[in-house]
Amino acid sequence: MQLLTWLTVIYLVVLVVALAVSLIAIFIYLWKIGSALAAVERALVQTESNTAPLQGHIEAINGGLVGVRDGLMLVDEHLASTDGSLDFVAERLGIRETV
């Protein structure tokens, strides 16, 4: 009977030690993850402050690009109209398109 009691106590000690080691390992990994996330947060805050002055420039560039887009759309319309006119002339001249 005494042997069974001692084996139970030894098993309990081994179980508690294994659980403690596992919890300590989990704590260490969580600490490392927390430190890495804190570094990421610091980097993001730094990036936000570094890129804040670009806001006005980006808006100006976007405004300019809207004008370029409008101009290119107008050119596209003119080219489509020219294509239609050239098709009409080609039909009149009897030239068939070979595509």
Secondary structure by P-SEA (a helix, b strand, c coil): caaaaaaaaaaaaaaaaaaaaaaaaaaaaaaaaaaaaaaaaaaaaaaaaaaccaaaaaaaaaaaaaaaaaaaaaaaaaaaaaaaaaaaaaaaacccccc
